[in-house]
Amino acid sequence: MGDEISLYPPIPDRLRLAAKQGTLIPFIGAGVSQLGGCPGWDEFANATLRFFVQKGKLSHAQLDQLASLSARVKLAVALGLEQEHGLPVEFDKLLRPPDDHRKELGDRVYASLAKLASTFVTTNYDEWLDKMPSELSMVPSSAASPASDPPSTLRNVVYKPEDFDDEKLKTPNVVLHIHGSVRDRKSMVLTTADYLERYRSHRLDGSEGRENPFLTFLEILFKLKNILFVGYSLGELEVLEYVVQKARQDRPRNNEEPRHYILQGFFSHQLELKKSLERYYRNECGIGLLAFSRDTQDWRQLLDVVEYLSKEIPAGPVLGLQERREMEELLNG
C-alpha cells in the first residue's frame, strides 16, 4: 500500500494476463455513462420525480418533502405515481445524454472500452454499450463529420434474467445488462422489491425449482472470468456488495493476486480512505483496488485511465486451451 495516489494505477500481472488470454470482462457502472452526460443514480431518481412535477401530478412542495429519501425509495414512489396516474415514466429520455461535448467524451470512453474486451457486463440501463464502435469512432471527433454519429454495429444485447447463462459468455460482442435495459421497462431493476426478486434465494439442495439461474450465471462469471469494475462510486458499494456476495466469490489467499479488480478515483487527502477500502475490497469481496488520482481532472481522469488501459492491455483472443480450462473448472465445481 503506497503513500501516494498516481494519475494512472499500476496494472497487476494477473490483469495483464487476463487481457492477453481474453478472459477480462469489464463490469460497467453509472460513472462511465456519466462521462457522456447520463445521470448518476441519485440524479436519475430525482429526474423520475420531476417528471411528475412537469406533468402536474406532484407539486414542488411535495418534491421537497421527498428530497431526503434514498434513490431507491424515490424510484419506488415514482413508480407508485406512474401506476396511480397512468403516466409511464419516459426512462429512455431521462437516460439520453444531451447532444453536447459530453457525448463526445462518452464516445471516447466506450470506444476505449471496446479495445479491452468484446464481452461486457453492466448494471446500467442505458444503451451506450449496445453499440459497438467502429475504428472511425476511435479518432477525435474533429476528424469525422460533426453532423452524424460515428458508424457502429449493434452488439448482442441480453437483459432478461431468464436469458443469462454461461453460453452467453462465449457469444462474441455481447453486453449483459444484469439489472435490465431501458429498451424493456419491465426488465429494469429499480426498487428494493425488484432487487429481492432478481437475487431471490438460490438452490440449497439441487431440487427442481430451487435454483435461480441468474445467480448460477453470476457464480460462473466470477469463477471463470477476470472482472474489472469500472465506473462505480462509493455510493454504489451496496450494489457491488450485493452482486459479489451473491456470486459467492472466493477470497484470494494472503500472497495471491486477486482475480478481480475495481477501478476507483480518490483525491490526495483521501489516502486513508483508499487504504481502508483496499483492505475492505480484498478481505470482504476478494477484489483488488486499482486507485487513480482525481486531483487534476476529478472524474474526467477516468476517461484518461480507460484510454491508458486500452493501450496497455488490449484484449487478446480466447484460445482453445483457455476454453478447455474453463470447462474443467466448471466440471470440477
CORQUIGI-V572223 format. One record per backbone hydrogen bond with DSSP energy under -1.0 kcal/mol. CO is the residue of the C=O (numbers start at 1). NH is the residue of the N-H. Records with the same first field share a line. If there is no record, write none. Layout:
CO->NH / NH
This chain:
6->293
12->16
13->17
14->18
15->19
16->20
17->21
18->23
19->316
23->226
25->228
26->121
27->230
28->123
29->32
30->34
33->38
34->37
40->44
41->45
42->46
43->47
44->48
45->49
46->50
47->51
49->53
50->54
51->55
52->57 / 58
53->56
59->63
60->64
61->65
62->66
64->67
66->69
70->74
71->75
72->76
73->77
74->78
75->79
76->80
77->81
78->82
79->83
80->84
81->85
82->87
89->91
90->94
91->95
98->100
100->103
101->105
102->106
103->107
104->108
105->109
106->110
107->111
108->112
109->113
110->114
112->115
113->116 / 117
115->315
118->174
120->176
121->28
122->178
125->182
130->155
132->153
134->137
135->138
140->143
141->144
145->148
151->134
153->132
156->175
158->177
160->163
161->164
165->168
167->170
173->156
174->120
175->158
176->122 / 178
177->180
179->189
181->184
184->187
185->188
191->195
192->196
193->197
194->198
195->199
197->200
207->210
212->216
213->217
214->218
215->219
216->220
217->221
218->222
219->223
220->224
221->225
226->25
227->261
228->27
229->263
230->29
231->31
233->236
234->237
236->240
237->241
238->242
239->243
240->244
241->245
242->246
243->247
244->249
245->248
253->256
260->288
261->229
262->290
264->292
266->294
267->270
270->274
271->275
272->276
273->277
274->278
275->279
276->280
277->281
278->282
279->283
280->284
281->285 / 287
288->262
290->264
292->266
294->298
297->300
298->301
299->302
301->305
302->306
303->307
304->308
305->309
306->310
307->311
308->312
309->313
319->323
320->324
321->325
322->326
323->327
324->328
325->329
326->330
327->331
328->332
330->333
